Structure formats: structure tokens, C-alpha cells
Amino acid sequence: MPTVALTIRKSEVLAEVVATTSYAGAKLEADLSAYERVAATVADGPQLERYWQEARAGLCSALRRVLVEEGMVGDEYRVELEVSASFDEALVPTMVESLGSYMAQAIIGRWYLLANREDAAGMLAGSQQMLADLLRTAYHKRRPSRPSYPA
């Protein structure tokens, strides 16, 4: 069966995590210490690395039926999925976006369990939705087309 390879950069995902948590911390105006508590920083690297690994494990578990290979090469995270012979290759960019969004939301959701419990459940639910969308897209098949013959 054919496969598709999805590649994202870990540094871009973690930059998104930092940006999102910083924004959320700044928006919590009622709590004066919210920014320092909610915003992830470079100093939080070891904890974010742990959450990255947990997100990878969750991804592998959820995609085990179609997962061929996954791994890190430098800063790049690569996932190879088995797809149908009638898979629409135009969906690959969407799948890459879903993969990056899943990883970011899964990490932020776990971070929020410590720093911003009110928003943790929503972020974790969003990450699971991204994962379900990724799996649904991997199972997608192009609509069959009738052959057309010259007259």
C-alpha cells in the first residue's frame, strides 16, 4: 500500500506553544500573576520536552492502525502513514497542519493542567479532535471516476 510522509519542525511547534501560552497569560487581566504562571518560557524546556514525548506517544497510539514509521531527525519530526491506493495526495498539506496543531494543542493542554486549569480541558479536547481529523483524513479515498473515451 502507498504511504505518505508528514514532517513538522519541533522548534516551530514549541514556538507556537510559547506564543499561545504567553498570549493566554496576558489576556487573564483579573489575575495579576497570570502571565508569569501561564506563559511557558525557555526555562520550561525540560517540562515541555516531556510533554512533547507524551504527545508523540499519544499520536502513535491513536494512529497505530496506519502508522508505518515515526521518528526525529534533528529538529524534524516525521510520521509515515499507510494510505489507500485511492488516497488524494492534495490532502497531505492539510494533514501536516493537523499534525502540527495536534502536537501544539496536546503540549499546551498538558501545560495548562499545571498553569491554567480553566482552559486545560478545552485545549486537550481540541488536540483529540485534531488527532481524530488526522486519522479520518488518512482513511479518506478519492471518489471513483468514470473513464472517458474519445468519441
ZIFEN-V28533 format. One record per backbone hydrogen bond with DSSP energy under -0.5 kcal/mol. CO is the residue of the C=O (numbers start at 1). NH is the residue of the N-H. E is the energy in kcal/mol with one decimal. If there is no record, write none. Layout:
# ZIFEN-V28533
<<CO	NH	E> <CO	NH	E>>
This chain:
# ZIFEN-V28533
<<2	83	-2.7> <4	81	-2.8> <6	79	-2.8> <8	10	-0.5> <8	77	-3.3> <9	13	-1.8> <10	14	-2.7> <11	15	-1.8> <12	16	-1.9> <13	17	-2.1> <14	18	-2.4> <15	19	-2.5> <16	20	-2.8> <17	21	-2.5> <18	22	-2.2> <19	23	-2.3> <20	24	-2.5> <21	25	-2.4> <22	26	-2.2> <23	27	-1.7> <24	28	-0.8> <25	28	-0.5> <27	29	-2.0> <28	31	-0.7> <30	32	-0.6> <31	34	-1.4> <33	37	-1.7> <34	38	-3.5> <35	39	-2.1> <41	44	-1.4> <42	45	-1.8> <44	48	-2.4> <45	49	-2.6> <46	50	-1.7> <47	51	-2.1> <48	52	-2.3> <49	53	-2.2> <50	54	-2.1> <51	55	-2.4> <52	56	-2.2> <53	57	-2.2> <54	58	-2.3> <55	59	-2.3> <56	60	-2.6> <57	61	-2.2> <58	62	-2.3> <59	63	-2.3> <61	64	-0.8> <63	66	-1.9> <63	67	-1.9> <66	82	-3.4> <69	80	-3.5> <71	78	-2.9> <73	76	-2.0> <75	10	-3.0> <76	73	-2.7> <76	78	-0.5> <77	8	-2.4> <78	71	-2.0> <79	6	-3.4> <79	81	-0.5> <80	68	-3.1> <80	69	-1.5> <81	4	-2.4> <84	87	-1.7> <86	142	-3.6> <87	89	-0.8> <88	91	-2.1> <89	92	-1.7> <91	95	-2.1> <92	96	-2.3> <93	97	-2.1> <94	98	-2.4> <95	99	-2.4> <96	100	-2.3> <97	101	-2.6> <98	102	-2.7> <99	103	-2.4> <100	104	-2.3> <101	105	-2.8> <102	106	-2.8> <103	107	-2.1> <104	108	-2.8> <105	109	-2.8> <106	110	-1.9> <107	111	-2.4> <108	112	-3.0> <109	113	-1.1> <110	114	-0.6> <111	114	-1.3> <111	115	-2.2> <112	116	-2.0> <116	119	-1.7> <116	120	-0.7> <117	120	-0.6> <117	121	-0.7> <119	123	-1.9> <120	124	-2.6> <121	125	-2.4> <122	126	-2.1> <123	127	-1.9> <124	128	-1.9> <125	129	-1.9> <126	130	-2.1> <127	131	-2.0> <128	132	-2.3> <129	133	-2.5> <130	134	-2.2> <131	135	-2.2> <132	136	-2.6> <133	137	-2.3> <134	138	-1.9> <135	139	-1.4> <137	140	-0.9> <138	84	-0.6>>
